[in-house]
Amino acid sequence: MSALLIVGHGTRDDEGAEQFRAFVRRVERRATREGVADAVAGGFIELSPPPLKDAVAGLVDAGHRNLTAVPLILLAAGHAKGDIPAALARERERHPGLRTRLGRPLGPHPVILDLLRDRLEEHATDESPDAVLLVGRGTTDPDANADLYRAARLLWETTRHLGVREVEPAFVSLAEPSVAQGLDRLRALGARRVVALPFFLFPGVLPTRIHAQTREWADRHEDTAVTVADVIGDCDALVGLVLERYLEADGRGPAAPGMNCDACVYRIALPGFEARVGQPQHPHDHPDDPAHAHGRHDHPLHHAHQAAPGSARLARHAAESPVSGPEGAQPTVVGGSDRYGYARERPAAP
């Protein structure tokens, strides 16, 4: 059994950071009560305290040498695919002999969809909305952006009984369609009562921006009412999903695929993204981490996406392997199928 390390991105929003810390305490209470994990800690890769290095140091000081990290992230873009694996590599260098496993991000899991429906129903008035605008963060990773579309479709399939005719995806930053473009489409389809539903776990700068962008659009379209529902927030149902991801990566849950690599831009040459194949990944520099003062490392702490033997299009996720370390030991990946899974350990490909 390993210790559970919950990894957050970080935010400049004090309420959002505190909800993350409260959620870590909630997970710790349940995991301790049920004997699921030896210990639980949480940290951020940037922006907010505590930094990931402090969470890891606390677990190591308490005698834990095996950690399983669960990214508290909905859309698996650069943070989950590169920044967090690279940050874990840096911690293994700081603590020789430390072993880490990396679980999957949360994604459009049925628990997340249930919580989104809850927020929608909590927000509903006597008059149900015609349509929902599901608003995600937005990334430069087409694979992660596609997950929001998947979540929107699944949400539409499961909310028609509430009278919702359309569920349209949109992004608050970095990707299109924007919030305004999504609202334009819903209005063109005849929607006049729209709920913007944030695809976010906790409050933050970007969820606040959703309010601003919807207000700006609504001021120009008085024939369409737009309101914004709450974020998912710190809750017990989310604890169950995090523990599911933890047990899965720790080898005590059902066999499951690894990180969403089938369309990963770091291993698949998607048209327009070919330059990212095999691109090295670096940890974020947290302001409370001494490594921040030295900038980017020039030694190989990065998340190595190496080209797979005999293929010009595929690359092997070297640091994506759920098991890493100790230093000097033969690297292993955990495999329950030909490519990914958690049923058994086998030597990594050379």
C-alpha positions in Angstrom: 0.0 0.0 0.0 1.3 3.4 -0.9 0.6 6.9 0.4 -1.8 9.0 -1.6 -0.5 12.3 -3.1 -3.2 14.6 -4.5 -1.8 17.0 -7.1 -3.5 20.3 -7.9 -2.6 22.8 -10.5 -2.8 25.9 -8.3 -4.8 29.1 -8.5 -4.5 32.8 -7.6 -8.0 32.6 -6.1 -7.8 32.1 -2.4 -11.2 30.4 -2.1 -10.3 27.9 -4.8 -7.0 27.1 -3.1 -8.7 26.6 0.3 -11.3 24.3 -1.2 -8.5 22.1 -2.6 -6.9 22.0 0.8 -10.3 21.2 2.5 -10.9 18.5 -0.1 -7.5 16.9 0.7 -8.5 16.8 4.4 -11.8 15.3 3.4 -10.0 12.5 1.5 -7.6 12.0 4.4 -10.5 11.4 6.8 -12.2 8.9 4.7 -9.0 7.1 3.5 -7.9 6.8 7.2 -11.2 5.7 8.4 -11.5 3.0 5.7 -7.9 1.9 5.8 -7.5 2.7 2.1 -4.2 4.6 2.2 -1.2 4.7 4.6 -1.3 8.5 4.4 -2.8 11.4 2.3 -1.2 14.7 1.4 -1.8 17.3 -1.3 0.1 20.0 -3.0 0.2 22.3 -6.0 2.5 22.4 -9.0 2.4 26.2 -9.1 0.7 29.4 -7.8 -0.7 28.2 -4.5 0.6 26.8 -1.2 1.5 24.2 -0.3 3.9 23.4 -3.1 4.1 19.8 -4.2 7.6 19.5 -2.8 6.3 20.2 0.7 3.6 17.6 0.4 6.2 15.0 -0.8 8.7 16.0 1.9 6.1 15.6 4.6 5.3 12.1 3.4 8.9 11.1 3.1 9.7 12.5 6.6 6.9 10.3 7.9 8.6 7.3 6.4 6.7 6.8 3.2 8.8 5.7 0.2 6.0 4.7 -2.1 3.7 7.4 -3.3 0.7 7.2 -5.7 -0.2 10.6 -7.2 -3.7 11.4 -8.4 -4.0 14.5 -10.6 -7.0 16.5 -9.5 -7.6 17.6 -13.0 -10.6 17.2 -15.4 -9.0 17.7 -18.8 -5.8 15.8 -19.3 -3.6 18.3 -21.2 -0.1 19.5 -20.6 -0.4 19.6 -16.8 -1.4 15.9 -16.5 0.7 14.7 -19.4 3.9 16.7 -18.8 4.1 19.0 -15.8 3.0 16.5 -13.1 5.2 13.6 -14.3 8.1 16.0 -14.6 7.4 17.3 -11.1 7.4 13.7 -9.7 10.7 13.0 -11.5 12.2 16.0 -9.7 10.9 14.7 -6.4 12.5 11.3 -7.0 15.8 13.1 -7.6 15.4 15.0 -4.4 14.6 11.8 -2.4 16.7 8.9 -3.7 14.9 5.6 -3.3 11.5 7.2 -3.6 9.0 5.3 -5.8 6.1 7.0 -7.5 3.0 5.9 -9.4 0.9 8.2 -11.4 -2.9 7.8 -11.6 -5.2 9.0 -14.3 -6.8 12.4 -14.3 -10.5 12.5 -13.4 -11.9 13.1 -16.9 -15.5 12.9 -17.9 -16.2 10.1 -15.4 -19.8 9.2 -14.6 -19.3 10.6 -11.1 -18.3 14.0 -12.6 -21.4 13.8 -14.9 -23.6 13.1 -11.8 -22.1 16.1 -10.1 -22.7 18.3 -13.1 -26.3 17.2 -13.2 -26.6 18.0 -9.5 -25.3 21.5 -10.1 -27.7 22.0 -13.0 -30.7 20.8 -11.0 -29.7 23.0 -8.0 -29.6 25.9 -10.3 -32.9 25.2 -12.0 -35.8 27.5 -11.3 -39.5 26.8 -12.0 -38.7 27.2 -15.7 -36.1 24.7 -16.9 -33.4 25.8 -19.2 -33.7 25.2 -22.9 -30.0 24.5 -23.2 -26.7 24.2 -21.3 -23.3 25.7 -22.2 -20.7 23.4 -20.7 -17.7 25.6 -20.3 -14.2 24.1 -19.8 -10.8 25.6 -19.3 -9.5 25.3 -22.9 -6.1 24.0 -23.8 -3.7 23.8 -26.8 -4.1 20.0 -26.7 -6.7 18.7 -29.1 -7.0 15.5 -27.2 -8.0 17.3 -24.0 -10.3 19.7 -25.8 -12.1 16.6 -27.3 -12.8 15.3 -23.8 -15.0 18.3 -23.2 -17.0 17.5 -26.3 -17.3 14.0 -25.0 -18.5 15.2 -21.6 -21.0 17.5 -23.3 -22.5 14.7 -25.4 -22.8 12.4 -22.3 -24.4 15.2 -20.4 -26.9 15.8 -23.2 -27.7 12.1 -23.3 -28.5 12.1 -19.6 -30.3 15.4 -19.1 -33.0 15.3 -21.8 -35.5 14.2 -19.1 -34.9 17.6 -17.5 -36.1 19.3 -20.7 -32.6 20.3 -21.9 -32.7 20.4 -25.7 -29.0 21.2 -26.3 -25.7 20.9 -24.5 -23.0 22.9 -26.3 -19.3 22.8 -25.3 -17.3 26.0 -25.1 -14.0 27.2 -23.6 -13.2 30.1 -21.4 -9.6 30.5 -22.7 -7.1 29.3 -25.3 -9.5 27.3 -27.5 -12.6 27.8 -29.6 -15.6 27.9 -29.5 -15.4 30.7 -27.0 -18.2 31.3 -24.5 -19.7 34.0 -26.8 -19.5 31.6 -29.8 -21.2 28.8 -27.9 -24.0 31.2 -26.8 -24.4 32.5 -30.3 -24.9 28.9 -31.5 -27.4 28.1 -28.9 -29.4 31.3 -29.6 -29.3 30.4 -33.3 -30.8 27.0 -32.4 -33.7 28.7 -30.6 -32.6 28.6 -27.0 -33.8 31.5 -24.9 -33.0 30.2 -21.4 -29.4 29.0 -21.1 -27.4 27.8 -18.1 -23.6 28.1 -18.3 -22.3 25.1 -16.4 -18.6 25.3 -15.4 -16.6 22.2 -16.0 -14.4 23.1 -13.1 -13.8 21.5 -9.7 -13.2 24.6 -7.5 -13.6 28.4 -7.7 -10.8 30.3 -9.5 -9.8 33.0 -11.9 -11.3 31.1 -14.9 -14.7 30.2 -13.4 -15.0 33.9 -12.4 -14.2 34.8 -16.0 -17.2 32.7 -17.1 -19.5 35.0 -15.2 -17.9 38.1 -16.8 -18.1 36.6 -20.3 -21.7 35.5 -20.0 -22.7 38.9 -18.6 -21.0 40.7 -21.5 -22.8 38.5 -24.0 -26.2 38.8 -22.3 -26.0 42.6 -22.3 -26.0 42.4 -26.1 -28.8 39.8 -26.4 -31.7 40.8 -24.2 -33.9 38.2 -25.7 -31.9 35.3 -24.2 -31.5 34.8 -20.4 -28.1 33.4 -19.3 -27.2 32.3 -15.8 -24.2 30.5 -14.4 -24.3 27.4 -12.2 -21.8 26.6 -9.4 -18.6 24.7 -9.9 -18.5 21.1 -8.7 -16.8 22.0 -5.4 -15.5 20.1 -2.4 -17.9 17.1 -1.8 -18.0 13.5 -0.8 -18.8 12.1 -4.2 -15.6 13.5 -5.5 -13.7 11.8 -2.7 -14.9 8.4 -4.0 -13.6 9.1 -7.5 -10.2 10.2 -6.3 -9.9 7.0 -4.2 -11.0 5.0 -7.2 -8.2 6.5 -9.3 -5.8 5.9 -6.4 -6.6 2.2 -6.0 -6.5 1.7 -9.7 -3.0 3.1 -10.0 -1.9 1.3 -6.8 -2.8 -2.0 -8.4 -5.7 -2.7 -6.0 -8.6 -1.7 -8.4 -9.9 -3.1 -11.6 -7.5 -3.2 -14.5 -7.7 0.1 -16.4 -5.9 1.9 -19.2 -3.1 4.3 -18.4 -3.1 8.0 -19.2 -5.2 8.9 -22.2 -2.5 8.3 -24.8 -4.4 7.1 -27.8 -4.5 10.7 -29.2 -1.7 12.3 -27.2 0.1 14.9 -29.2 3.4 13.9 -27.6 3.3 10.4 -29.1 0.9 10.6 -32.1 1.7 12.9 -35.0 -1.7 14.5 -35.3 -2.0 16.8 -38.4 -0.8 20.3 -37.3 0.8 19.0 -34.1 3.6 16.9 -35.5 6.4 19.0 -33.8 5.2 17.9 -30.3 6.0 14.2 -30.8 8.7 13.3 -28.4 8.9 16.8 -26.9 10.5 16.9 -23.5 8.4 18.0 -20.6 9.5 20.1 -17.6 7.9 20.6 -14.1 6.3 23.9 -13.3 8.3 26.1 -11.1 6.4 26.7 -7.9 7.2 30.1 -6.3 7.9 28.3 -3.0 10.2 25.7 -4.5 14.0 26.5 -4.3 14.3 25.1 -7.9 12.3 28.2 -9.0 15.3 30.4 -8.5 17.3 28.4 -11.0 14.8 28.4 -13.8 14.5 25.4 -16.2 16.7 22.4 -15.4 19.3 21.5 -18.1 19.5 17.9 -16.9 17.0 15.2 -17.8 14.1 15.7 -15.3 11.7 16.0 -18.1 8.8 13.7 -19.1 10.5 11.8 -22.0 8.2 10.9 -24.8 10.5 8.7 -26.9 9.8 7.5 -30.4 8.6 3.9 -30.4 10.8 1.3 -32.2 9.8 0.8 -35.8 7.2 3.6 -35.9 7.5 7.1 -37.1 4.1 8.0 -35.7 4.1 6.5 -32.2 6.2 7.4 -29.2 6.5 5.5 -25.9 5.4 7.3 -22.7 8.6 6.7 -20.7 7.6 8.8 -17.7 3.9 8.0 -18.0 4.6 4.6 -16.7 2.7 4.4 -13.4 5.7 3.0 -11.5 9.1 4.9 -11.3 12.2 4.5 -9.2 14.1 3.9 -7.1 17.1 5.6 -8.6 19.3 3.2 -10.5 16.7 0.4 -10.5 15.4 -1.0 -13.7 12.3 1.0 -14.7 9.0 -0.8 -14.7 5.6 -0.1 -16.1 2.5 -1.7 -14.8 0.7 -3.7 -17.5 -2.6 -5.6 -17.7 -2.9 -5.5 -21.5 -0.6 -5.2 -24.5 0.0 -1.5 -23.8 -1.5 -0.2 -20.6 -3.2 -1.4 -17.4 -2.5 -2.2 -13.8 -2.8 -6.0 -13.4 0.9 -6.9 -13.2 4.4 -5.5 -13.4 6.7 -6.2 -16.3 10.1 -4.7 -17.5 9.9 -1.5 -19.4 10.7 -1.7 -23.1 14.4 -0.8 -23.8 
